Each structure stands twice: as C-alpha cells, then as structure tokens.
Amino acid sequence: MAEDFAAEQADIERHLAKLEELARGTFWSELGCEVVYAHAEKAAIRLHAEQRHLNLIGIVHGGVLMSMLDNAMGLVVMIACREKTVTAGLNTHFLESARSGILVCEAEIMHRIGRTITLQATVKDEQEKFIAWGSGTYRIVSR
C-alpha cells in the first residue's frame, strides 16, 4: 500500500513538472501563481499579490481572483483526468477585498459524471479571511 502511494505521488510529481514546463510563457506564469500541493482530488495554489494585481482603487482585481479560482480548479482537473479539458462554467462570489500579500486558493472536486467535473474553490488571505468563493464546471474535450 505504501509503495502504491509512493508510486502515485511520483507520477503526480512528473505530471506537475510537465505542466510547469508547458505553462512557461502562458497566462499562468504571467499571473505569478505557484503550486502549494496538488493531487487528483484537491489542490492549492499561492499568489503574492503585488501592485500589478491591483485595480484602480487599490484592491486585488476581481479578474485575478477569478483566475486563481479557475487555475486551482483546472489544476485538479488536469491531474485527475490527464486529458484536455476546458472550463464550461465559472461562478464567483467576491466576499472581501484584499490589498496585497499572500493569497491561497484551495480547490476540490465536488462531483464527477461522464465527461463533466464540478469543483469548488476558495481564496483566503494571510489571516485566513475568505476573499472569494467559486464553483466551476469543466468538460473533457478529448479522450
């Protein structure tokens, strides 16, 4: 059993390394997110929110928060499916504002049926305050 777990973890690490290589030069790298942990059911990403992530009133732009939600949920889907997937729907609730600092987004699978996967995710600040909550539906587009 421990050997199976170790083999699965090694496989996930190889897959994450491949995804990281593919992400170079994409929106993921431009945004500045990094993986905290990831597996086929759950993942977390972190972003150090800086001036470039803020809107004109000095808070983290809603698009940044939505991107974090989508990226974290998408990461879970990419590990769980190992197939091409797209975001079919993304719902976001902005709960509080954040000005700068570390933001962490955790995502997990809620439901899976056929080629459709539904997840939920939260963004929290350094004080564990909820900043945003979202749900997403992802569709497998190739087999």
C-alpha positions in Angstrom: 0.0 0.0 0.0 2.8 2.4 0.9 4.5 1.5 -2.4 1.4 2.3 -4.4 1.1 5.7 -2.7 4.7 6.5 -3.3 4.3 5.5 -7.0 1.2 7.6 -7.4 3.0 10.6 -5.8 5.9 10.2 -8.1 3.6 10.1 -11.1 1.8 13.3 -9.9 5.2 15.0 -9.4 6.2 14.1 -13.0 2.9 15.3 -14.4 3.2 18.6 -12.4 6.7 19.1 -13.8 5.4 18.6 -17.3 2.6 21.0 -16.7 5.0 23.6 -15.2 7.1 23.3 -18.3 4.1 23.8 -20.6 3.0 26.8 -18.5 6.1 28.8 -19.2 5.2 31.9 -21.1 1.5 31.5 -20.6 -1.1 33.4 -18.6 -0.3 31.1 -15.6 3.3 32.3 -15.4 2.3 35.9 -16.2 -0.1 35.9 -13.2 2.6 34.6 -10.9 0.9 31.6 -9.3 2.7 28.7 -7.8 1.6 25.3 -6.7 1.4 24.6 -3.0 0.2 21.0 -3.4 -1.8 19.1 -5.9 -3.4 15.7 -6.4 -6.4 14.1 -8.2 -9.0 15.3 -5.7 -7.6 18.6 -4.3 -5.0 21.3 -5.0 -3.8 24.7 -3.6 -2.0 27.5 -5.4 -0.5 30.6 -3.9 0.0 34.1 -5.3 1.9 37.0 -3.9 -0.4 39.9 -4.8 1.6 42.9 -5.8 0.8 46.3 -7.3 0.3 44.8 -10.8 -2.6 42.7 -9.4 -4.5 45.7 -8.0 -7.3 47.7 -9.6 -7.5 51.5 -9.6 -8.9 51.6 -6.1 -6.0 49.6 -4.7 -7.5 46.2 -4.1 -6.8 42.9 -5.8 -8.6 42.9 -9.2 -11.6 40.6 -9.4 -10.1 39.1 -12.6 -7.1 38.0 -10.6 -9.3 36.3 -8.0 -11.3 34.6 -10.7 -8.2 33.4 -12.4 -6.9 31.9 -9.2 -10.2 30.0 -8.7 -10.1 28.8 -12.3 -6.4 27.9 -12.2 -6.7 25.9 -9.0 -9.8 24.0 -10.1 -8.3 23.4 -13.5 -5.1 22.0 -11.9 -7.2 19.4 -10.1 -9.0 18.5 -13.3 -5.7 18.2 -15.2 -4.3 15.8 -12.6 -7.5 13.8 -12.2 -8.2 13.4 -16.0 -4.8 13.7 -17.8 -6.9 14.7 -20.8 -7.7 18.1 -22.5 -10.4 19.9 -20.6 -12.0 23.3 -20.8 -13.8 25.5 -18.3 -17.5 25.2 -19.2 -18.8 27.4 -16.4 -17.3 29.5 -13.6 -19.3 31.1 -10.7 -17.6 33.6 -8.4 -18.6 35.3 -5.2 -16.4 38.1 -4.0 -16.6 38.1 -0.2 -14.0 40.6 1.0 -11.3 42.8 -0.6 -7.6 42.1 -0.4 -4.9 44.8 -0.9 -1.7 42.8 -1.3 0.3 39.9 0.3 -0.1 36.2 0.0 -3.4 34.7 -1.3 -4.0 31.0 -1.2 -6.6 29.3 -3.4 -7.7 25.7 -2.5 -9.9 23.7 -4.9 -11.6 20.3 -4.7 -13.7 18.0 -6.7 -17.4 18.0 -5.7 -18.9 15.8 -8.4 -17.9 13.9 -11.5 -20.1 12.3 -14.1 -19.1 11.2 -17.5 -17.1 14.0 -19.2 -18.1 16.7 -16.7 -16.4 17.5 -13.4 -17.7 20.1 -10.9 -15.4 21.7 -8.3 -15.4 24.4 -5.7 -12.6 26.6 -4.5 -11.9 29.4 -2.0 -9.3 32.2 -1.9 -8.1 33.2 1.5 -5.6 35.9 2.6 -2.8 35.5 5.1 -5.2 35.9 8.0 -7.3 33.0 6.7 -10.1 35.5 5.8 -12.3 34.4 2.9 -11.7 36.7 -0.1 -13.6 34.7 -2.8 -15.5 31.5 -3.3 -16.3 29.9 -6.6 -17.5 26.8 -8.3 -16.6 25.6 -11.8 -17.7 23.0 -14.3 -15.1 21.5 -16.5 -15.6 19.4 -19.6 -13.3 16.8 -21.1 -12.9 17.6 -24.7 -10.7 14.7 -25.9 -10.2 11.1 -25.0 
